[in-house]
Amino acid sequence: MKTAVSLPDPLFAEAEQFAHARGLSRSELYARALTWYLQTHRAQAITAALNAVYEDEESALDSGLQAAQAQVLGPEEW
């Protein structure tokens, strides 16, 4: 997909230098940057959703489970 975007001149120049120094085309640089940005925000949205689900839940580990884990792992790993 071909598209046009407007960038401030200093940002464009820095991106051009960055891409050139790494042997990337402008399109590859922008695609990688956008992919990273979207993945980061997707992960943040998932974390926020999980936080909302569990905000009213007790966060303490069940004492029986805690004892079982301690027994399996041993004191040096717990």
Sine and cosine of phi, psi and omega as CSV:
sin_phi,cos_phi,sin_psi,cos_psi,sin_omega,cos_omega
0.00,0.00,0.80,-0.60,0.04,-1.00
-0.99,-0.11,0.68,-0.73,-0.01,-1.00
-0.54,-0.84,0.26,-0.97,0.06,-1.00
-0.85,-0.53,0.67,-0.74,0.05,-1.00
-0.73,-0.68,0.40,-0.91,0.06,-1.00
-0.96,-0.29,0.74,-0.67,0.02,-1.00
-0.77,-0.64,0.51,-0.86,0.13,-0.99
-0.88,0.47,0.60,-0.80,-0.05,-1.00
-0.79,0.61,-0.72,0.69,-0.02,-1.00
-0.89,0.46,-0.61,0.79,0.03,-1.00
-0.92,0.39,-0.68,0.73,0.03,-1.00
-0.87,0.50,-0.72,0.69,-0.02,-1.00
-0.89,0.46,-0.68,0.73,0.01,-1.00
-0.90,0.43,-0.66,0.75,0.03,-1.00
-0.90,0.44,-0.65,0.76,0.03,-1.00
-0.87,0.48,-0.71,0.70,0.01,-1.00
-0.90,0.44,-0.69,0.72,0.00,-1.00
-0.87,0.49,-0.75,0.66,-0.01,-1.00
-0.89,0.46,-0.71,0.70,-0.02,-1.00
-0.87,0.49,-0.69,0.73,-0.03,-1.00
-0.90,0.44,-0.43,0.90,-0.04,-1.00
-0.96,-0.28,0.09,1.00,0.03,-1.00
0.94,0.35,0.50,0.87,0.01,-1.00
-0.97,-0.25,0.54,-0.84,0.17,-0.98
-0.97,0.24,0.31,-0.95,0.07,-1.00
-0.85,0.52,-0.69,0.72,-0.01,-1.00
-0.88,0.48,-0.67,0.74,0.00,-1.00
-0.91,0.42,-0.68,0.74,0.04,-1.00
-0.87,0.50,-0.76,0.65,-0.04,-1.00
-0.91,0.41,-0.61,0.79,0.03,-1.00
-0.90,0.43,-0.69,0.72,0.02,-1.00
-0.90,0.43,-0.68,0.73,-0.02,-1.00
-0.90,0.44,-0.68,0.73,0.00,-1.00
-0.92,0.39,-0.64,0.77,0.06,-1.00
-0.86,0.50,-0.74,0.67,0.01,-1.00
-0.87,0.50,-0.71,0.70,-0.02,-1.00
-0.87,0.50,-0.73,0.69,-0.03,-1.00
-0.92,0.39,-0.65,0.76,0.03,-1.00
-0.90,0.44,-0.65,0.76,0.01,-1.00
-0.89,0.46,-0.71,0.70,-0.03,-1.00
-0.96,0.28,-0.50,0.87,0.09,-1.00
-0.90,0.44,-0.70,0.71,0.01,-1.00
-0.89,0.45,-0.65,0.76,0.02,-1.00
-0.90,0.43,-0.60,0.80,0.02,-1.00
-0.92,0.39,-0.63,0.78,0.03,-1.00
-0.91,0.42,-0.70,0.71,0.04,-1.00
-0.87,0.49,-0.69,0.72,0.01,-1.00
-0.89,0.46,-0.66,0.75,0.02,-1.00
-0.91,0.42,-0.68,0.73,0.03,-1.00
-0.91,0.42,-0.65,0.76,0.06,-1.00
-0.87,0.50,-0.64,0.77,0.02,-1.00
-0.91,0.41,-0.64,0.77,0.01,-1.00
-0.91,0.42,-0.67,0.75,-0.13,-0.99
-0.99,-0.15,0.08,1.00,-0.08,-1.00
-0.90,0.43,-0.45,0.89,0.00,-1.00
-0.99,-0.16,0.04,1.00,-0.02,-1.00
-1.00,0.01,0.51,-0.86,0.10,-1.00
-0.92,0.40,0.74,-0.67,-0.05,-1.00
-0.98,-0.21,-0.06,1.00,0.01,-1.00
-0.96,0.28,0.60,-0.80,0.02,-1.00
-0.96,0.28,0.71,-0.71,0.04,-1.00
-0.81,0.58,0.73,-0.68,-0.08,-1.00
-0.88,0.48,-0.59,0.80,0.03,-1.00
-0.91,0.41,-0.68,0.74,0.04,-1.00
-0.91,0.41,-0.65,0.76,0.02,-1.00
-0.88,0.48,-0.68,0.73,0.01,-1.00
-0.91,0.41,-0.66,0.75,0.02,-1.00
-0.90,0.43,-0.67,0.75,0.03,-1.00
-0.90,0.44,-0.67,0.74,0.01,-1.00
-0.89,0.45,-0.61,0.79,-0.01,-1.00
-0.94,0.35,-0.64,0.77,-0.01,-1.00
-0.96,0.30,-0.70,0.72,-0.09,-1.00
-0.98,0.18,-0.55,0.84,-0.09,-1.00
1.00,0.05,0.37,-0.93,-0.12,-0.99
-0.90,0.44,-0.52,0.85,-0.04,-1.00
-0.95,0.32,-0.39,0.92,0.00,-1.00
-0.99,-0.15,-0.29,0.96,-0.06,-1.00
-0.99,0.15,0.00,0.00,0.00,0.00
